Amino acid sequence: QVQLVESGGGLVQAGGSMKLSCTASGRTSSTYAMGWFRQAPGKEREFVARFVWRTFITYYADSVKGRFTISRDNAKNTVYLQMNDLKSEDTAVYYCAVATVYYSDYEKSTGYRYWGQGTQVTVSS
């Protein structure tokens, strides 16, 4: 089992920045990849970013490429999502997730086994 706790959400003005954190505990050695997803009201959960734990190869959704950066602190078992130039369409609940095995379609949430509880990000225009 892996437990994930997100933090860092809140209210920010459009054009501003915010940094989310996701701290993992439990059997973290089983992690193959970690990702961030988001879900806006009335919409499906969508992929934001992810990296493969061993290689740190990163992937980003086109909608956030160049604005969001995923990073990690191994000593703290924490993954971050730095979000810059935020837009109103970035408003959503943000979730971090862990995949324990390789999954080719990494943009699909079904490939991730463990999820955090989510943190709300609201961007005001």
Backbone as ProteinMPNN parsed JSONL, in Angstrom:
{"seq_chain_A": "QVQLVESGGGLVQAGGSMKLSCTASGRTSSTYAMGWFRQAPGKEREFVARFVWRTFITYYADSVKGRFTISRDNAKNTVYLQMNDLKSEDTAVYYCAVATVYYSDYEKSTGYRYWGQGTQVTVSS", "coords_chain_A": {"N_chain_A": [[0.847, -1.205, 0.0], [0.424, 2.251, -0.718], [0.386, 5.465, 0.532], [-0.845, 8.674, -0.181], [-0.56, 12.142, 0.144], [-1.769, 15.204, -0.697], [-0.991, 18.703, -0.878], [-1.071, 22.315, -0.719], [-2.848, 23.612, -2.359], [-5.281, 26.186, -3.274], [-6.494, 29.557, -3.602], [-5.798, 31.607, -6.354], [-4.803, 34.343, -8.402], [-5.363, 34.811, -11.911], [-2.591, 34.29, -14.021], [-0.859, 34.062, -11.958], [1.166, 32.03, -9.676], [1.554, 28.731, -8.281], [2.411, 26.111, -6.027], [2.136, 22.731, -5.753], [2.24, 19.971, -3.486], [3.015, 16.529, -2.967], [3.13, 14.01, -0.79], [4.467, 10.876, -0.226], [3.942, 7.759, 1.438], [4.453, 4.582, 3.081], [4.612, 1.62, 1.134], [6.597, 2.648, -0.788], [8.61, 1.779, -2.431], [7.52, 0.316, -4.412], [6.842, 1.954, -6.448], [6.433, 2.779, -9.815], [5.88, 4.909, -11.484], [4.95, 8.345, -11.023], [2.231, 10.565, -11.017], [0.337, 13.524, -11.886], [-3.011, 14.467, -11.879], [-6.065, 16.111, -12.798], [-9.35, 17.337, -12.004], [-12.061, 19.013, -13.098], [-15.205, 20.598, -12.215], [-17.936, 18.742, -13.389], [-16.497, 17.598, -15.395], [-14.349, 15.071, -16.852], [-11.702, 13.297, -15.187], [-8.459, 14.414, -15.867], [-5.25, 13.972, -17.37], [-2.251, 15.501, -16.238], [0.577, 15.664, -15.691], [3.52, 13.578, -15.495], [6.131, 11.4, -14.188], [8.595, 8.902, -14.704], [9.753, 6.939, -12.147], [12.365, 5.795, -11.85], [13.93, 6.775, -13.967], [13.289, 9.397, -14.224], [12.097, 10.493, -16.47], [10.012, 12.786, -17.933], [6.588, 13.695, -18.609], [4.135, 15.765, -20.082], [0.864, 17.167, -20.255], [-0.419, 18.718, -23.165], [-1.773, 21.049, -22.641], [-0.588, 22.153, -20.42], [2.068, 22.276, -20.835], [5.182, 23.847, -20.676], [4.283, 25.611, -18.786], [3.795, 24.273, -16.392], [5.724, 22.371, -14.058], [7.049, 19.326, -13.072], [8.558, 17.879, -10.226], [10.822, 16.375, -7.809], [11.625, 15.375, -4.434], [13.671, 13.188, -3.217], [14.546, 12.528, -0.656], [12.537, 13.378, 0.962], [10.424, 11.968, 0.065], [8.633, 13.212, -1.627], [6.717, 14.736, -4.157], [6.462, 17.403, -6.446], [4.422, 19.912, -7.995], [4.934, 22.517, -9.836], [3.241, 25.33, -10.758], [2.853, 27.735, -13.119], [1.906, 30.927, -14.544], [-0.933, 30.719, -14.349], [-4.223, 29.867, -15.443], [-7.744, 30.474, -15.789], [-8.937, 28.155, -16.66], [-7.425, 26.228, -15.488], [-8.484, 25.695, -13.08], [-9.439, 23.319, -10.77], [-9.751, 20.177, -9.008], [-6.825, 18.811, -7.888], [-4.979, 15.857, -8.189], [-2.559, 13.569, -6.978], [-0.917, 10.596, -8.065], [0.044, 7.148, -8.08], [1.642, 4.809, -10.084], [2.249, 1.372, -10.232], [3.214, -0.401, -12.04], [4.483, -0.687, -15.424], [2.664, 1.116, -17.828], [1.313, 1.629, -20.878], [-0.41, 3.628, -21.837], [-0.133, 6.291, -20.457], [-1.588, 8.538, -19.951], [-4.045, 7.881, -19.083], [-6.163, 7.457, -16.333], [-6.648, 4.968, -15.335], [-4.353, 3.518, -15.266], [-3.084, 3.936, -12.885], [-2.524, 3.089, -9.548], [-2.674, 3.973, -6.873], [-4.053, 6.756, -5.122], [-4.145, 10.176, -4.1], [-6.053, 12.314, -1.871], [-6.749, 14.643, -3.056], [-6.461, 18.148, -3.905], [-7.78, 21.375, -3.887], [-7.577, 23.72, -6.484], [-8.06, 26.975, -7.343], [-8.457, 29.335, -9.782], [-8.755, 32.661, -10.219], [-10.208, 34.963, -12.463]], "CA_chain_A": [[0.0, 0.0, 0.0], [1.085, 3.55, -0.745], [-0.501, 6.555, 0.906], [-0.458, 9.936, -0.805], [-1.223, 13.312, 0.712], [-1.481, 16.432, -1.434], [-1.167, 19.978, -0.181], [-0.611, 23.478, -1.458], [-3.88, 24.237, -3.172], [-5.879, 27.41, -2.763], [-7.006, 30.544, -4.552], [-4.75, 32.427, -6.95], [-5.266, 35.12, -9.543], [-4.85, 34.412, -13.219], [-1.229, 34.77, -14.235], [-0.053, 33.781, -10.779], [1.835, 30.73, -9.541], [1.221, 27.915, -7.121], [3.183, 24.878, -6.007], [1.489, 21.633, -5.054], [3.114, 18.914, -2.973], [2.412, 15.212, -2.755], [4.048, 13.218, 0.018], [4.138, 9.455, -0.259], [4.388, 6.918, 2.546], [4.099, 3.182, 2.897], [5.471, 0.807, 0.288], [6.961, 3.51, -1.912], [9.541, 1.09, -3.318], [6.758, -0.289, -5.509], [6.471, 3.001, -7.403], [7.01, 2.813, -11.154], [5.729, 6.276, -11.969], [4.041, 9.203, -10.275], [1.599, 11.514, -11.907], [-0.659, 14.496, -11.431], [-4.233, 14.575, -12.66], [-6.982, 17.131, -12.271], [-10.745, 17.152, -12.38], [-12.902, 20.197, -12.941], [-16.616, 20.24, -12.038], [-18.653, 18.316, -14.579], [-15.575, 17.08, -16.412], [-13.62, 13.86, -16.493], [-10.353, 13.494, -14.673], [-7.536, 14.497, -16.988], [-3.821, 13.885, -17.11], [-1.518, 16.765, -16.21], [2.019, 15.422, -15.828], [3.99, 12.418, -14.752], [7.496, 10.976, -14.468], [8.99, 7.546, -14.353], [10.544, 7.129, -10.933], [13.781, 5.417, -11.953], [14.648, 7.555, -14.981], [12.789, 10.761, -14.166], [11.602, 10.983, -17.753], [8.766, 13.486, -17.639], [5.592, 13.881, -19.66], [3.18, 16.803, -19.734], [-0.25, 17.42, -21.152], [-0.164, 19.888, -24.021], [-2.41, 22.23, -22.065], [0.214, 22.723, -19.343], [3.474, 22.246, -21.232], [5.807, 25.17, -20.642], [3.794, 26.374, -17.632], [3.874, 23.412, -15.207], [6.938, 21.563, -13.941], [7.0, 18.29, -12.042], [9.874, 17.626, -9.65], [10.713, 15.511, -6.635], [12.658, 15.375, -3.395], [13.712, 11.784, -2.804], [14.736, 12.427, 0.788], [11.254, 13.654, 1.617], [9.371, 11.181, -0.612], [7.657, 14.227, -2.021], [6.675, 15.172, -5.543], [5.916, 18.745, -6.54], [3.93, 20.416, -9.264], [5.031, 23.971, -9.894], [2.308, 25.809, -11.769], [3.055, 29.147, -13.417], [1.002, 31.513, -15.541], [-2.181, 29.986, -14.203], [-5.38, 30.345, -16.183], [-9.008, 30.064, -15.164], [-9.224, 26.766, -17.044], [-6.651, 25.33, -14.64], [-9.261, 25.458, -11.87], [-9.8, 21.91, -10.654], [-9.142, 19.43, -7.903], [-5.607, 18.172, -8.384], [-4.676, 14.599, -7.518], [-1.353, 12.84, -7.353], [-1.201, 9.175, -8.208], [1.184, 6.248, -8.242], [1.517, 3.585, -10.879], [3.225, 0.394, -9.742], [3.739, -1.152, -13.173], [4.487, 0.055, -16.682], [1.373, 1.199, -18.499], [1.668, 2.393, -22.07], [-1.25, 4.814, -21.994], [0.071, 6.914, -19.163], [-2.519, 9.638, -19.74], [-5.302, 7.357, -18.556], [-6.122, 7.288, -14.884], [-6.764, 3.547, -14.987], [-3.033, 2.935, -15.099], [-2.538, 4.333, -11.592], [-3.133, 2.243, -8.508], [-2.911, 4.692, -5.619], [-4.441, 8.15, -5.331], [-4.33, 11.041, -2.952], [-7.426, 12.782, -1.647], [-6.978, 15.799, -3.906], [-6.377, 19.492, -3.341], [-8.486, 22.299, -4.771], [-6.891, 24.891, -7.029], [-9.019, 27.879, -7.958], [-7.805, 30.466, -10.429], [-9.741, 33.712, -10.475], [-9.846, 35.782, -13.63]], "C_chain_A": [[0.877, 1.248, 0.0], [0.039, 4.594, -0.38], [0.053, 7.863, 0.338], [-1.253, 11.067, -0.19], [-0.792, 14.544, -0.065], [-1.683, 17.645, -0.543], [-0.739, 21.099, -1.109], [-1.653, 24.153, -2.319], [-4.42, 25.507, -2.535], [-6.391, 28.279, -3.888], [-5.859, 31.415, -5.047], [-5.348, 33.188, -8.124], [-4.665, 34.595, -10.836], [-3.495, 35.081, -13.462], [-0.298, 34.477, -13.083], [0.521, 32.377, -10.789], [1.388, 30.032, -8.263], [2.034, 26.638, -7.195], [2.458, 23.845, -5.152], [2.536, 20.62, -4.607], [2.319, 17.635, -2.818], [3.445, 14.365, -2.019], [3.565, 11.778, 0.082], [4.676, 8.749, 0.979], [3.921, 5.495, 2.295], [5.101, 2.496, 1.98], [5.866, 1.583, -0.97], [7.948, 2.849, -2.866], [8.837, 0.443, -4.5], [6.401, 0.713, -6.597], [7.197, 2.828, -8.726], [6.982, 4.249, -11.702], [4.787, 7.039, -11.04], [3.486, 10.25, -11.218], [0.693, 12.482, -11.182], [-1.817, 14.482, -12.425], [-5.059, 15.711, -12.071], [-8.389, 16.854, -12.781], [-11.517, 18.416, -12.054], [-14.35, 19.756, -12.804], [-17.273, 19.878, -13.362], [-17.78, 17.745, -15.675], [-14.898, 15.81, -15.917], [-12.236, 14.229, -15.948], [-9.372, 13.474, -15.843], [-6.076, 14.502, -16.515], [-3.186, 15.272, -17.156], [-0.027, 16.523, -16.483], [2.374, 14.14, -15.105], [5.472, 12.207, -15.032], [7.685, 9.537, -14.045], [10.005, 7.642, -13.222], [12.028, 6.866, -11.15], [14.556, 6.35, -12.878], [14.36, 9.047, -14.904], [12.505, 11.328, -15.558], [10.215, 11.56, -17.497], [7.875, 13.598, -18.873], [4.594, 14.93, -19.168], [2.034, 16.815, -20.737], [0.049, 18.684, -21.953], [-0.688, 21.169, -23.388], [-1.56, 22.889, -20.975], [1.692, 22.808, -19.698], [4.033, 23.676, -21.292], [5.357, 26.016, -19.469], [3.952, 25.585, -16.327], [5.172, 22.613, -15.246], [6.778, 20.579, -12.791], [8.422, 18.038, -11.545], [9.705, 16.766, -8.41], [11.863, 15.76, -5.673], [12.675, 13.964, -2.82], [13.784, 11.644, -1.284], [13.424, 12.619, 1.549], [10.117, 12.822, 1.043], [8.251, 12.091, -1.095], [7.839, 14.597, -3.488], [5.98, 16.532, -5.58], [5.362, 19.004, -7.932], [3.952, 21.933, -9.177], [4.185, 24.459, -11.055], [2.486, 27.309, -11.928], [2.067, 29.605, -14.471], [-0.356, 30.816, -15.526], [-3.319, 30.679, -14.917], [-6.64, 29.837, -15.494], [-9.332, 28.605, -15.487], [-8.372, 25.749, -16.285], [-7.385, 25.03, -13.326], [-9.772, 24.023, -11.837], [-9.319, 21.381, -9.308], [-7.966, 18.66, -8.498], [-5.281, 16.958, -7.526], [-3.29, 14.105, -7.93], [-1.668, 11.347, -7.297], [0.08, 8.394, -8.444], [0.796, 5.069, -9.114], [2.595, 2.622, -10.409], [3.817, -0.466, -10.853], [3.713, -0.266, -14.407], [3.1, -0.006, -17.316], [1.556, 2.125, -19.67], [0.87, 3.684, -22.199], [-1.237, 5.597, -20.7], [-0.851, 8.097, -18.914], [-3.856, 9.158, -19.171], [-5.175, 7.053, -17.071], [-6.169, 5.825, -14.467], [-5.418, 2.879, -14.789], [-2.405, 3.192, -13.744], [-3.291, 3.622, -10.48], [-3.5, 3.025, -7.253], [-3.147, 6.168, -5.917], [-4.472, 8.9, -4.015], [-5.772, 11.521, -2.878], [-7.761, 14.011, -2.483], [-6.837, 17.114, -3.162], [-6.95, 20.467, -4.37], [-7.586, 23.456, -5.186], [-7.938, 25.73, -7.748], [-8.277, 29.096, -8.491], [-8.873, 31.49, -10.78], [-9.262, 34.603, -11.619], [-10.088, 37.253, -13.36]], "O_chain_A": [[1.93, 1.288, 0.635], [-1.064, 4.598, -0.927], [1.257, 8.117, 0.377], [-2.469, 10.967, -0.023], [0.389, 14.892, -0.097], [-2.449, 17.61, 0.42], [-0.125, 20.864, -2.15], [-1.367, 25.172, -2.949], [-4.064, 25.858, -1.41], [-6.684, 27.8, -4.984], [-5.049, 31.9, -4.258], [-6.292, 32.721, -8.762], [-3.585, 34.005, -10.84], [-3.287, 36.255, -13.155], [0.917, 34.624, -13.209], [0.388, 31.635, -11.762], [0.915, 30.655, -7.312], [2.319, 26.134, -8.282], [2.204, 24.071, -3.969], [3.568, 20.436, -5.251], [1.113, 17.654, -2.572], [4.502, 14.045, -2.562], [2.408, 11.504, 0.402], [5.734, 9.102, 1.499], [3.103, 5.238, 1.412], [6.3, 2.765, 2.046], [5.502, 1.202, -2.082], [8.11, 3.309, -3.996], [9.48, 0.064, -5.479], [5.728, 0.361, -7.565], [8.424, 2.741, -8.763], [7.947, 4.72, -12.303], [3.943, 6.452, -10.364], [4.182, 10.752, -12.1], [0.332, 12.283, -10.022], [-1.621, 14.486, -13.64], [-4.775, 16.202, -10.979], [-8.592, 16.233, -13.824], [-11.614, 18.832, -10.899], [-14.699, 18.655, -13.23], [-17.174, 20.623, -14.337], [-18.265, 17.442, -16.765], [-14.881, 15.519, -14.721], [-11.695, 15.303, -16.212], [-9.456, 12.605, -16.711], [-5.743, 14.968, -15.426], [-3.533, 16.104, -17.995], [0.548, 17.112, -17.398], [1.647, 13.673, -14.228], [6.014, 12.76, -15.989], [7.014, 9.035, -13.144], [11.004, 8.352, -13.338], [12.864, 7.637, -10.681], [15.709, 6.68, -12.604], [15.102, 9.86, -15.455], [12.665, 12.528, -15.781], [9.353, 10.9, -16.916], [8.343, 13.596, -20.011], [4.255, 14.973, -17.986], [2.218, 16.511, -21.916], [0.697, 19.605, -21.457], [-0.117, 22.243, -23.575], [-1.782, 24.052, -20.638], [2.482, 23.358, -18.931], [3.433, 24.576, -21.879], [5.977, 27.038, -19.175], [4.214, 26.171, -15.276], [5.654, 22.23, -16.311], [6.416, 20.958, -11.678], [9.368, 17.988, -12.331], [8.583, 16.462, -8.005], [12.916, 16.279, -6.043], [11.803, 13.592, -2.035], [13.163, 10.755, -0.702], [13.239, 12.083, 2.642], [8.973, 12.949, 1.479], [7.07, 11.763, -0.979], [8.956, 14.748, -3.983], [5.029, 16.776, -4.837], [5.785, 18.392, -8.913], [3.104, 22.549, -8.532], [4.388, 24.051, -12.198], [2.291, 28.066, -10.977], [1.473, 28.801, -15.191], [-0.857, 30.382, -16.563], [-3.379, 31.906, -14.99], [-6.596, 28.886, -14.713], [-9.934, 27.905, -14.672], [-8.576, 24.543, -16.425], [-6.935, 24.189, -12.548], [-10.451, 23.572, -12.759], [-8.586, 22.047, -8.578], [-8.112, 17.948, -9.491], [-5.304, 17.023, -6.297], [-2.902, 14.214, -9.093], [-2.564, 10.906, -6.577], [1.069, 8.928, -8.945], [-0.233, 4.425, -8.909], [3.741, 3.026, -10.211], [4.801, -1.174, -10.64], [3.029, 0.757, -14.447], [2.454, -1.054, -17.331], [1.916, 3.288, -19.49], [1.404, 4.711, -22.618], [-2.203, 5.575, -19.937], [-0.903, 8.615, -17.798], [-4.705, 9.977, -18.818], [-4.192, 6.463, -16.623], [-5.768, 5.486, -13.354], [-5.34, 1.795, -14.21], [-1.302, 2.714, -13.475], [-4.521, 3.562, -10.472], [-4.532, 2.76, -6.638], [-2.544, 6.75, -6.818], [-4.78, 8.342, -2.962], [-6.601, 11.174, -3.719], [-8.929, 14.38, -2.605], [-7.06, 17.191, -1.954], [-6.645, 20.391, -5.56], [-6.926, 24.083, -4.357], [-8.62, 25.247, -8.653], [-7.569, 29.789, -7.76], [-9.787, 31.204, -11.553], [-8.084, 34.942, -11.724], [-9.841, 38.089, -14.229]]}, "name": "protein", "num_of_chains": 1, "seq": "QVQLVESGGGLVQAGGSMKLSCTASGRTSSTYAMGWFRQAPGKEREFVARFVWRTFITYYADSVKGRFTISRDNAKNTVYLQMNDLKSEDTAVYYCAVATVYYSDYEKSTGYRYWGQGTQVTVSS"}
